[in-house]
């Protein structure tokens, strides 16, 4: 009996010592601590990496991406030499569909550590999702110059190649990735994107399903998955599946224009043109400069019998298309001569004429910095 009590006592002390005195034991305890208690700890000890990682992991699992970004920001401020907190903050902002906010954060992460390839690759991904293909490729190339087999950087490069319909190059990029780093949601998403652009819908769906299996809170992957289903759906069951996947995306990306845009495509495919027009208008309210949305809205309005409105929207589409073409050409020039203040002033004039708020802000910021440091 006494021997049994002694054994239990030793066991208890051993477990208690592990929980209190070892990093793994503390991690186990933190993983089982509530979000509320972890938040109090993070506020009191922002430099405590273990607390920040445990809290942000819980927030991300709950799809509270902006809350996670706030914790990462406090962690980064408490550790001004550390690159990882800023990298993670940028990734959380990408998850929250805040691409323009993620870009400067990820740039700062790389400035803190110019060997942080993942920060550079995620920066390229943020540019890609924001529609800035030239900048995306530049950052991916920079990352690959440091680590040629980076899974994330090769995935971003594959996205860019697929967008140009350079499918052989896209697949080659995917093949260059480190074989031990392929089980990521970003890499699987890139596989799906390449397959979708090439017209292999079966492979695309399988790859996007793989992406959301690795990360069920990847709202962008759910949107891409639903998009493939919408384009190929021709039965009530297929439309229902597309709607189910869109609902998952909507829950994760409540303010993303791509969600109502996709709902508009779904309604359009089903022949409900008035509903499609409503959804496309909702998407346009969130992203006024989307030429794709303007075009689809013009079609939906015309097919819904609202021809005058459709014609008006079509004219807006044609104007915006011309602007996007010209501004993209200008951005290529700026990419080769980023210190040329005259080019930034030209961008500002063009953006103001087309009410492009993001580029207005970008141009104003760069003009201000160049004026201070000519």
C-alpha positions in Angstrom: 0.0 0.0 0.0 2.8 2.4 1.0 4.7 1.5 -2.1 1.7 2.3 -4.2 1.3 5.7 -2.6 4.9 6.4 -3.1 4.7 5.5 -6.8 1.7 7.8 -7.2 3.4 10.6 -5.4 6.5 10.3 -7.6 4.3 10.2 -10.7 2.4 13.3 -9.5 5.5 15.2 -8.8 7.0 14.2 -12.2 3.9 15.3 -14.1 3.7 18.6 -12.1 7.4 19.3 -12.7 6.9 18.7 -16.4 3.9 21.0 -16.5 5.6 23.8 -14.6 9.2 23.6 -15.4 9.5 22.5 -19.1 8.7 24.4 -22.3 6.6 21.4 -23.6 4.6 21.3 -20.4 3.9 25.0 -20.5 2.9 24.7 -24.1 0.5 21.9 -23.2 -1.1 24.2 -20.5 -1.3 27.2 -22.8 -3.1 25.1 -25.4 -5.8 24.3 -22.9 -6.1 27.9 -21.6 -9.2 29.9 -22.7 -8.9 32.7 -25.3 -10.0 35.2 -22.6 -7.2 34.2 -20.2 -4.6 34.0 -23.0 -5.6 37.5 -24.1 -5.0 38.8 -20.5 -1.6 37.1 -20.5 -0.7 38.5 -24.0 -1.6 42.0 -22.9 0.5 41.7 -19.7 3.4 39.9 -21.4 3.4 40.9 -25.1 7.0 39.7 -25.5 6.1 36.1 -24.4 6.2 34.2 -27.7 4.6 31.1 -26.3 1.5 33.0 -25.1 1.2 34.9 -28.4 1.5 31.7 -30.5 -1.0 29.8 -28.4 -3.5 32.7 -28.5 -3.2 33.4 -32.2 -3.5 29.7 -33.1 -6.8 29.6 -31.2 -8.0 32.9 -32.9 -7.1 31.6 -36.4 -8.9 28.3 -35.7 -12.0 30.4 -34.8 -11.5 32.5 -38.0 -10.8 35.6 -36.0 -8.1 36.7 -38.3 -8.1 40.5 -37.5 -7.9 39.7 -33.8 -5.0 37.4 -34.5 -3.3 40.2 -36.5 -3.7 42.6 -33.5 -2.0 40.1 -31.2 0.8 39.6 -33.7 1.2 43.4 -34.0 1.7 43.7 -30.2 4.1 40.8 -30.2 6.1 42.4 -33.0 6.2 45.7 -31.1 7.5 44.0 -28.0 10.2 42.2 -30.0 11.5 45.0 -32.4 14.2 42.8 -33.8 12.0 39.7 -34.6 10.8 39.1 -38.1 8.4 36.2 -37.4 5.6 38.2 -35.6 5.4 40.6 -38.5 5.4 37.7 -41.0 2.5 36.1 -39.1 0.7 39.4 -38.9 0.9 39.8 -42.6 -0.4 36.2 -43.1 -3.3 36.9 -40.8 -4.2 40.0 -42.8 -4.1 38.0 -46.0 -6.5 35.6 -44.5 -8.8 38.5 -43.6 -8.7 39.7 -47.2 -6.8 42.9 -46.3 -4.1 42.6 -48.9 -3.1 46.2 -49.1 -2.6 46.2 -45.3 -0.6 43.0 -45.4 1.9 44.3 -48.0 3.8 46.9 -45.8 3.7 44.5 -42.8 5.4 41.8 -44.8 7.9 44.3 -46.3 8.8 45.2 -42.7 9.2 41.6 -41.8 11.7 41.1 -44.6 13.5 44.3 -43.6 14.0 42.9 -40.1 15.4 39.7 -41.6 16.5 39.6 -45.2 16.7 35.8 -45.0 13.0 35.4 -44.2 12.0 33.8 -47.5 8.5 32.9 -46.2 7.8 36.6 -45.5 8.9 37.5 -49.0 6.9 34.7 -50.6 3.8 35.8 -48.6 4.4 39.3 -49.8 4.3 38.1 -53.4 1.1 36.2 -52.6 -0.5 39.4 -51.1 0.4 41.3 -54.3 -1.0 38.5 -56.5 -4.4 38.5 -54.7 -4.5 42.2 -54.9 -4.2 41.9 -58.7 -0.6 43.3 -58.8 1.0 40.5 -60.9 4.2 42.3 -61.7 5.0 43.0 -58.0 4.0 39.4 -57.1 6.4 37.9 -59.6 9.2 40.3 -58.5 8.8 39.2 -54.8 8.6 35.5 -55.8 11.8 35.9 -57.9 13.6 37.6 -55.0 12.5 34.8 -52.6 13.7 32.1 -55.1 17.0 33.9 -55.4 17.5 33.1 -51.7 15.9 29.7 -51.6 15.2 28.2 -55.0 13.2 25.3 -53.7 10.9 27.4 -51.5 7.4 25.8 -51.7 5.6 29.1 -51.1 7.7 31.1 -53.5 7.4 28.5 -56.2 3.6 28.4 -55.6 3.4 32.2 -56.1 5.4 31.9 -59.2 3.0 29.2 -60.5 0.0 31.5 -59.8 1.6 34.2 -61.9 2.5 31.9 -64.8 -1.0 30.3 -64.8 -2.6 33.8 -65.0 -0.6 34.3 -68.2 -1.6 30.8 -69.4 2.1 29.7 -69.3 1.1 26.3 -68.0 4.4 24.5 -68.7 6.3 27.1 -66.7 3.7 27.0 -63.9 4.0 23.3 -63.6 7.8 23.5 -63.7 7.6 26.0 -60.7 5.5 23.6 -58.8 8.0 20.8 -59.5 10.9 22.8 -58.1 9.4 23.0 -54.7 11.0 21.1 -51.8 9.3 17.7 -51.6 9.1 18.0 -47.9 7.1 21.3 -48.1 4.2 20.3 -50.4 1.6 19.7 -47.7 0.5 23.3 -47.4 -2.7 25.1 -48.2 -0.8 27.7 -50.4 0.9 25.0 -52.5 -2.3 23.0 -53.0 -4.1 26.2 -53.9 -1.5 26.9 -56.5 -1.9 23.4 -58.0 -5.7 24.0 -58.1 -5.3 27.4 -59.7 -3.0 26.1 -62.4 -5.3 23.1 -63.2 -8.3 25.4 -63.3 -6.7 27.9 -65.7 -5.7 25.0 -67.9 -9.2 23.6 -68.0 -8.7 20.5 -65.9 -11.6 21.0 -63.6 -11.4 17.6 -61.9 -7.8 18.1 -60.9 -8.6 21.7 -59.8 -11.4 20.6 -57.5 -9.2 17.8 -56.0 -6.4 20.3 -55.4 -8.6 22.9 -53.8 -10.2 20.3 -51.6 -6.7 19.4 -50.6 -6.0 23.0 -49.8 -9.0 23.4 -47.5 -8.2 20.0 -45.9 -4.8 21.5 -44.9 -6.5 24.7 -43.7 -10.3 24.6 -43.4 -10.2 28.4 -42.8 -8.7 29.2 -46.1 -11.5 31.4 -47.4 -9.8 32.1 -50.7 -9.4 28.4 -51.5 -13.1 27.9 -50.7 -13.9 30.7 -53.2 -11.8 29.2 -55.9 -13.3 25.8 -55.3 -16.8 27.1 -55.5 -15.9 29.0 -58.7 -14.8 25.8 -60.5 -18.0 24.1 -59.4 -20.1 27.0 -60.6 -18.6 27.0 -64.1 -19.1 23.2 -64.5 -22.5 22.8 -62.7 -25.4 21.6 -64.7 -27.6 19.8 -62.1 -29.4 20.9 -58.9 -27.0 18.8 -56.9 -24.0 20.5 -58.4 -25.5 24.0 -57.8 -26.2 23.1 -54.2 -22.6 22.0 -53.7 -21.4 25.3 -55.1 -23.7 27.2 -52.8 -22.4 25.1 -49.8 -18.8 26.0 -50.6 -19.7 29.6 -51.1 -21.3 29.7 -47.7 -18.0 28.5 -46.2 -16.2 31.3 -48.0 -18.7 33.9 -47.0 -18.3 33.0 -43.3 -14.6 33.4 -43.5 -14.5 36.4 -45.8 -17.5 38.6 -44.9 -16.2 41.7 -46.5 -14.5 40.2 -49.6 -16.0 41.3 -53.0 -15.2 37.9 -54.5 -18.0 36.3 -52.4 -21.0 38.3 -53.8 -19.3 38.2 -57.2 -19.3 34.4 -57.0 -22.9 34.4 -55.8 -23.7 36.5 -58.8 -22.0 34.0 -61.2 -24.1 31.2 -59.5 -27.4 33.1 -60.0 -26.4 34.0 -63.6 -25.6 30.3 -64.4 -29.0 29.3 -63.0 -30.7 32.0 -65.1 -31.8 34.2 -62.3 -30.6 37.5 -63.8 -32.2 39.9 -61.4 -30.6 38.1 -58.4 -27.3 38.0 -60.3 -27.5 41.8 -60.9 -28.0 42.4 -57.1 -25.0 40.2 -56.2 -22.8 41.8 -58.8 -23.8 45.3 -57.5 -23.0 44.2 -54.0 -19.5 43.1 -55.2 -19.0 46.4 -57.0 -19.8 48.3 -53.8 -16.9 46.5 -52.1 -14.6 46.8 -55.1 -15.6 49.6 -57.4 -12.7 49.1 -59.8 -13.3 45.5 -60.8 -13.7 45.3 -64.5 -14.9 41.7 -64.3 -17.7 42.7 -62.0 -18.7 45.7 -64.2 -18.8 43.4 -67.3 -20.9 40.7 -65.6 -23.2 43.3 -64.1 -23.8 44.9 -67.5 -24.8 41.4 -68.9 -27.1 40.6 -66.0 -28.9 43.9 -66.3 -29.4 43.5 -70.0 -30.7 40.0 -69.6 -33.0 41.1 -66.8 -34.6 43.6 -69.2 -32.8 46.7 -67.8 -31.0 47.6 -71.0 -30.4 51.3 -70.4 -28.8 50.5 -67.1 -26.8 47.7 -68.7 -25.5 50.0 -71.4 -24.5 52.6 -68.8 -22.5 50.0 -66.9 -21.0 48.7 -70.1 -19.6 52.2 -70.7 -18.1 52.2 -67.2 -16.6 48.8 -67.9 -14.9 50.1 -71.1 -13.5 53.2 -69.4 -12.2 51.2 -66.4 -10.7 48.6 -68.8 -8.7 51.3 -70.6 -7.6 52.7 -67.2 -6.5 49.4 -65.9 -4.5 48.7 -69.0 -2.8 52.2 -68.8 -2.2 52.0 -65.1 -0.7 48.5 -65.4 1.7 49.7 -68.1 2.6 52.7 -65.8 3.3 50.3 -62.9 5.7 48.3 -65.1 7.6 51.6 -65.8 7.6 52.4 -62.1 9.0 48.9 -61.4 12.0 49.8 -63.5 12.4 53.3 -62.1 10.8 53.4 -58.6 12.6 56.7 -57.6 11.1 58.7 -60.5 8.7 61.1 -58.8 7.3 62.2 -62.2 5.9 58.6 -62.8 4.3 58.6 -59.3 2.7 62.0 -60.0 1.4 60.6 -63.2 -0.1 57.7 -61.3 -1.7 60.1 -58.9 -3.4 62.1 -61.7 -4.7 58.9 -63.4 -5.9 57.4 -60.1 -7.7 60.6 -59.1 -9.4 60.8 -62.5 -10.7 57.3 -62.0 -11.4 57.5 -58.2 -9.0 54.7 -57.5 -8.6 55.2 -53.7 -5.9 52.6 -53.1 -3.6 53.9 -55.8 -4.3 57.5 -54.8 -3.0 56.7 -51.3 -0.1 54.7 -52.7 1.0 57.5 -55.0 0.6 60.2 -52.4 2.7 58.2 -49.9 5.5 57.5 -52.4 5.5 61.2 -53.6 5.7 62.3 -50.0 8.7 60.0 -49.3 10.5 60.9 -52.5 10.0 64.7 -51.8 11.6 64.3 -48.4 14.5 62.2 -49.8 15.0 63.3 -53.4 
